[in-house]
Amino acid sequence: MTAEEFRLLRDHVYSHCGILMREDMKFVMERRLWPRLEALGMSNFSAYHRYLRYDAQRRAELEAAVEALTTHETYFFREMAQLNAFTDELLPLLQQRNASTRRLRIWSAGCSTGEEAYTIAMLLRDSRRFDGWDVEVYGTDISRRVLTTARRAEYGPSSLRTTPPEMVSRFFEPLAGNKVRVRDEVRAWVSFGHLNLLDEESYQLVPRMDVIFCRNVMIYFDLPARRRLLRIFNERLVPGGYLMLGHSENLLNLGADFELVHLRGDLAYRRPMLPSKGGG
């Protein structure tokens, strides 16, 4: 891959989904995209870039390229300190706030193979605070391949490496080959959909959320893409709704319209409440 081919492909991927390949990732891009060239019978990356720009199948191939360039490593009950704060401090607030509607909407943005979305549903079930409520946990990802795994809901030991044993026995059913499947009662609260987080037209189908989990996703984006994504999240949260980021992420220098909330066990961000009419 020449420097010019890297620049053209990097900019094309970035304009599609906001994922930025740094200058030192040229070798990674070359290694991960080369199987796509072989599948298409091409011998150089210039031809592949032309295919992505002009071929009738360019949209499907661009999705395949993004699939190849992104990683999807995750597991159940990841970052337990934050999940404990969510369970112990935010769920009581959400139960009280939504008592009149008895409805709760939570979004796992960049859900990968589904472990985070199912973890959230398990925590909601385990709290017993929302029994009989209209509850939906939405998982979205740009990769159709990982969404297929998420919908299948079958996982191996690696996905369960931090899952408490009592949660395994309660919310999973055993399968052959040392695998497990998420029980139907949890799956009933979770749905998955394909979504490019920076494609603003896609958000017409996303309802207003009480909480958005977007953990360890923005690390793939540069500053302008992060700001754009945070503006979208702010629009899709209800006033007073919460944004949960990964522990290595924060909103410093992003100028985002969120309040920092100090929980006992962790931090969260919150969309400010709208000022009441009449200034009261």
C-alpha positions in Angstrom: 0.0 0.0 0.0 1.5 3.3 -1.0 1.2 6.4 1.2 -1.3 7.9 -1.3 -3.4 4.8 -1.3 -3.5 4.8 2.5 -4.6 8.5 2.5 -7.4 7.9 0.1 -8.7 4.8 1.8 -8.3 6.3 5.3 -10.2 9.5 4.3 -13.0 7.4 2.6 -13.5 5.2 5.7 -13.5 8.3 7.9 -16.1 10.2 5.9 -18.3 7.1 6.0 -18.3 6.3 9.7 -15.9 8.6 11.6 -13.3 5.9 12.3 -9.9 7.4 12.0 -6.9 5.3 11.0 -3.8 7.1 12.3 -0.6 7.5 10.2 1.1 4.7 12.1 -1.8 2.3 11.3 -1.0 1.9 7.6 0.4 -1.6 8.1 -2.8 -2.6 10.0 -5.0 -1.2 7.2 -3.0 -3.0 4.6 -3.1 -6.4 6.5 -6.8 -6.2 7.3 -8.0 -5.1 3.8 -5.8 -7.4 1.7 -8.2 -10.3 2.1 -10.9 -8.0 0.6 -8.7 -7.4 -2.5 -8.1 -11.1 -2.9 -11.9 -11.8 -2.6 -12.5 -9.2 -5.4 -9.6 -10.4 -7.6 -7.7 -7.1 -7.3 -3.9 -6.7 -7.2 -3.6 -3.2 -5.7 -5.3 -0.7 -3.3 -5.8 1.9 -5.9 -8.2 -0.4 -7.7 -9.9 -1.2 -4.4 -10.4 2.5 -3.7 -12.0 3.0 -7.1 -14.3 0.1 -6.4 -15.3 1.7 -3.1 -16.0 5.0 -4.8 -17.8 4.0 -8.0 -18.9 0.4 -8.2 -22.5 -0.5 -7.9 -21.7 -2.8 -4.9 -19.7 0.0 -3.2 -22.0 0.3 -0.2 -21.9 -3.4 0.7 -18.1 -3.4 0.1 -17.6 -0.4 2.3 -19.4 -2.2 5.1 -17.1 -5.2 4.6 -14.1 -2.9 4.8 -15.3 -1.4 8.0 -15.9 -4.9 9.4 -12.3 -5.8 8.6 -10.9 -2.6 10.1 -12.7 -2.7 13.4 -12.3 -4.9 16.5 -15.2 -6.2 18.6 -13.6 -7.6 21.7 -16.1 -7.4 24.7 -17.6 -9.5 27.5 -20.4 -9.6 30.0 -20.3 -7.4 33.1 -17.5 -5.3 31.9 -16.3 -2.4 34.1 -18.3 -3.6 37.2 -17.7 -0.4 39.2 -19.8 1.5 36.7 -22.4 -1.1 36.4 -22.8 -1.2 40.2 -23.2 2.6 40.3 -25.8 2.2 37.5 -27.7 -0.5 39.5 -27.5 1.1 42.9 -27.8 4.8 42.2 -29.3 5.4 38.7 -32.0 2.6 38.6 -33.8 3.9 41.7 -33.8 7.4 40.2 -35.2 6.0 36.9 -37.8 4.0 38.7 -39.0 7.1 40.5 -38.8 9.4 37.5 -40.7 7.1 35.1 -43.2 5.7 37.6 -46.1 7.4 35.8 -45.3 5.9 32.4 -43.7 2.6 33.6 -41.5 2.7 30.5 -37.7 2.5 30.3 -35.5 2.8 27.2 -31.7 2.1 27.3 -29.4 2.2 24.3 -26.1 0.2 24.0 -24.4 2.2 21.2 -21.7 0.2 19.5 -22.9 -3.0 21.1 -20.6 -5.4 19.2 -21.7 -9.0 19.9 -24.3 -8.1 22.4 -22.8 -8.8 25.8 -23.3 -5.2 27.1 -26.9 -5.0 26.0 -27.7 -8.4 27.7 -25.8 -7.4 30.8 -28.0 -4.3 31.1 -31.1 -6.3 30.7 -29.9 -8.8 33.4 -29.2 -6.0 35.8 -32.7 -4.6 35.2 -34.2 -8.1 35.7 -32.1 -8.7 38.8 -33.2 -5.4 40.4 -36.9 -6.4 40.2 -37.7 -2.6 40.0 -39.2 -2.8 36.5 -41.3 -6.0 36.6 -44.4 -5.4 34.6 -42.9 -2.3 32.9 -42.5 -1.6 29.2 -38.7 -2.1 29.1 -36.5 -2.1 25.9 -32.7 -2.3 25.7 -31.5 -1.4 22.1 -28.2 -2.6 20.9 -26.8 -1.1 17.7 -23.6 -1.6 15.8 -22.2 -0.7 12.4 -21.2 -4.4 11.8 -23.9 -6.7 10.6 -21.6 -9.7 11.4 -21.4 -9.0 15.1 -25.2 -8.3 15.2 -25.8 -11.8 13.9 -23.9 -13.1 16.9 -25.8 -10.8 19.2 -29.1 -12.0 18.0 -28.0 -15.7 18.3 -27.2 -15.0 22.0 -24.8 -17.9 22.3 -21.4 -17.3 24.0 -18.3 -19.1 25.1 -16.1 -18.9 28.3 -14.3 -15.8 27.1 -17.5 -13.7 27.1 -18.2 -14.9 30.7 -14.8 -14.3 32.2 -16.1 -11.6 34.7 -19.7 -12.9 35.1 -20.6 -13.8 38.7 -21.4 -17.5 38.8 -24.9 -16.9 40.3 -25.7 -14.7 37.3 -24.6 -17.4 34.9 -26.9 -19.9 36.6 -29.8 -17.5 36.6 -29.6 -15.9 33.2 -28.0 -18.5 30.9 -28.9 -22.0 29.8 -26.1 -24.5 29.1 -25.4 -25.6 25.5 -23.1 -28.3 24.1 -19.4 -27.5 23.6 -19.0 -25.4 26.8 -21.2 -22.7 25.5 -24.3 -21.0 27.0 -27.3 -19.1 25.6 -29.0 -16.1 27.2 -32.4 -17.1 28.6 -35.5 -16.0 26.8 -36.7 -13.7 29.6 -33.6 -11.5 29.1 -33.7 -11.7 25.3 -37.3 -10.4 25.5 -36.1 -7.0 26.7 -33.3 -6.7 24.1 -33.4 -5.9 20.4 -30.6 -5.2 17.9 -30.3 -3.1 14.8 -27.7 -1.9 12.3 -26.7 1.7 12.8 -23.8 3.9 11.7 -23.4 6.2 14.7 -22.5 9.2 12.4 -25.3 8.7 9.9 -27.8 11.2 11.2 -30.5 10.0 8.9 -30.5 6.6 10.7 -31.5 8.3 14.0 -35.1 8.9 12.8 -35.8 5.3 14.0 -34.2 5.7 17.4 -36.6 6.8 20.2 -35.6 9.1 23.1 -33.5 7.2 25.6 -33.3 7.3 29.4 -29.7 6.1 29.4 -27.1 5.6 26.6 -24.1 3.3 27.1 -21.4 4.1 24.6 -18.3 2.6 26.2 -14.9 2.3 24.5 -16.3 3.4 21.1 -15.3 7.0 20.8 -11.7 6.1 21.1 -11.9 5.2 17.4 -13.1 8.7 16.5 -11.2 12.0 16.1 -12.3 15.2 17.9 -14.8 16.5 15.3 -16.4 13.1 15.0 -16.7 12.8 18.8 -18.3 16.3 19.0 -20.8 15.3 16.3 -21.6 12.0 18.1 -22.1 13.7 21.5 -24.5 16.3 19.9 -26.5 13.3 18.5 -26.5 11.6 21.9 -27.7 14.8 23.6 -30.6 15.0 21.1 -31.6 11.4 21.6 -31.6 11.5 25.5 -34.6 12.7 27.4 -33.9 15.8 29.6 -32.1 14.4 32.6 -31.0 11.3 30.7 -27.6 9.7 31.4 -24.6 9.0 29.2 -22.3 6.3 30.3 -18.8 6.3 28.8 -15.8 3.9 29.2 -13.4 4.5 32.0 -10.7 5.7 29.7 -13.0 8.3 28.1 -14.2 11.7 29.2 -15.7 14.9 27.7 -12.8 17.2 28.5 -12.2 19.8 25.7 -15.2 18.5 23.7 -17.5 21.4 24.6 -20.4 18.9 25.1 -23.6 20.0 26.6 -23.6 17.4 29.5 -23.4 17.7 33.2 -20.8 15.6 35.1 -22.5 13.6 37.8 -20.5 12.3 40.7 -22.0 9.0 41.8 -20.7 7.2 44.9 -18.9 4.6 42.9 -18.3 6.2 39.5 -18.9 9.1 37.2 -21.7 9.6 34.7 -22.8 12.4 32.3 -26.3 13.8 32.2 -28.3 15.9 29.7 -29.4 18.9 31.7 -33.1 19.2 32.5 -34.9 21.8 30.3 -35.7 25.0 32.2 -39.3 25.0 33.3 -41.8 27.4 31.6 -41.9 30.8 33.4 -38.4 30.3 34.9 -39.7 28.4 37.9 
